[in-house]
Amino acid sequence: MSINATLIIQMIVFLILVGFTMKFVWPPIARALDERASKIADGLSAADRAKADLAAANQRVEQQLSAARTDAAKRLADAERLAQQMVEEAKGRASEEAAKIIAAARAEAEQESVKAREALREQVAGLAVKGAEQILRKEVDASVHAELLGRLKAEL
């Protein structure tokens, strides 16, 4: 019987120990485990929120970069168009200036040509008068006239 009584006493002590543990030890351990689980859950949810915030921030950054690239491309295109327009305007002004210079040069060449013709006419008239004067001073002789005309041709 002593084995049975010992066994029963040990069972009673065990049940008292289980009751004591369930009443006084287990609740703080369970509470600590629950707190730890809630902290872990809060940490995981905060990590998820941080991931979502990071993804949203990355998306906003990409949108801003895309907008900046688009704006830069637009400004570059505007600058190129303005430069092309300036080049075209400069070409137009240069063409106009060249046309003016060519017209002035033609007018000047025409004036020089007219002056040269007038000078040549004056010289020819002077030579003709000189030749006629020499012919009239001398006697009328075909050989003399031929000689004077030859000299007149040589002078012209």
Stockholm file with secondary structure:
# STOCKHOLM 1.0

chainA/1-156         MSINATLIIQMIVFLILVGFTMKFVWPPIARALDERASKIADGLSAADRAKADLAAANQRVEQQLSAARTDAAKRLADAERLAQQMVEEAKGRASEEAAKIIAAARAEAEQESVKAREALREQVAGLAVKGAEQILRKEVDASVHAELLGRLKAEL
#=GR chainA/1-156 SS CHHHHHHHHHHHHHHHHHHHIIIIIHHHHHHHHHHHHHHHHHHHHHHHHHHHHHHHHHHHHHHHHHHHHHHHHHHHHHHHHHHHHHHHHHHHHHHHHHHHHHHHHHHHHHHHHHHHHHHHHHHHHHHHHHHHHHHHHSCCCHHHHHHHHHHHHHHC
#=GC SS_cons         CHHHHHHHHHHHHHHHHHHHIIIIIHHHHHHHHHHHHHHHHHHHHHHHHHHHHHHHHHHHHHHHHHHHHHHHHHHHHHHHHHHHHHHHHHHHHHHHHHHHHHHHHHHHHHHHHHHHHHHHHHHHHHHHHHHHHHHHHSCCCHHHHHHHHHHHHHHC
//
